[in-house]
Amino acid sequence: MSEPSLEAKGARIDLRGQPLLARLDLRSDAERVALLGDWSALFRLLSGEAELAAGTLRIVGVPVPLGVEQGTIGLVRLDPLLPGTWNAEQLLTSSAELAGTPRKSARKLAFKTLEQLGLVELAARRLAHLHLAERRALLVAHAVLSDPRVLCLEDPLAGLDTHAEQTVIAVLERACQGRRFLIAVSNPERSPGSRQLVDACHERLRLATGVVIPELDRTPTASRVTATVCRNHQAFARALDRRGIKAHATHEAGMQAPLTSVFAGPCWRYLVELPAGSTAPVLDAALETEAGLVELIPLRDGP
């Protein structure tokens, strides 16, 4: 794609006549862009809650918020209200129908999307009974129904613990295959998962007092991580080896057992050396081997 992932020229975003963001100028051609700081004005614009009062703002060449309406942009807002009595398949089927998909095809599309993202077990569960990480994962499924060119996600890891973060990150990795994405992370140092998402991005744009400041590539805070898996640990290690990644099994992680199903094997913890500093190969290997990644913790070098 030749269009910039995100481009703004003199953009002013208003809410009920009051400016939320004024004179926004930026351009990013990166496939994965981390939006650091408070980008809530952009997401209010994307959802139609706010309006573009001046200038231009485009994502992959399509004006905002038109791209959301057309299905070019898949939008994931932070914890919108969901109909608690519906199940996940009903929500996706209804959304697909509203987007113009015939009823019979809409149901097939809903189930196929859940299947592709590894979320089939959510299909019949009521939304009110889903844990926070499961609701966030379902919102990602909702965003990819239209097969968008780009995903825009608003702080998807906010308020999650380490295990829940990895659940959402695994779904994001599946959803973002072959797509660009813009991901807002208000505080990249908040948690290991937040740092992991930011480190996987090709460009980082920090919004401070209405001005966008590109952040230069930083030296990774850790060149090693511990990765704990609950299934297929030997296949996981071989998949890392094929990627040129060294992984050393440290021990059987018995304390992690409560995080996993009784049908899963014992957890195994690996010390993984990352030459490039990115955790993406670890996630890819875990997805490829269905290893059930339950923990991924950066380790800092030195004292």
Buried (B, 14 or more C-beta within 10 A) or exposed (E): EEBBBBBBBEBBBBBEEEBBBBBBEBEBBBBBBBBBBBBBBBBBBBBEBBBBBBBEBBBBBBEBBEBBEEBBBBBBBBBEEBEEEBBBBBBBBBBBBEBEBEEEEBBEBBBEBBEBBBBBEBBEBBBEEBEBBBBBBBBBBBBBBBEBBBBBBBBBBBBBEBBBBBBBBBBBBBBBEEBBBBBBBBEBEBBBBBBBBBBBBBBBBBBEEEEBEEBEEEEBBBBBBBBBBBBBBEBBBBBBEEBEBBBEEEEBBEEBBEBBEEEBBEBBBBBBEBEEBBBBBBBBBBBBBEBBBBBBBBEEEEE
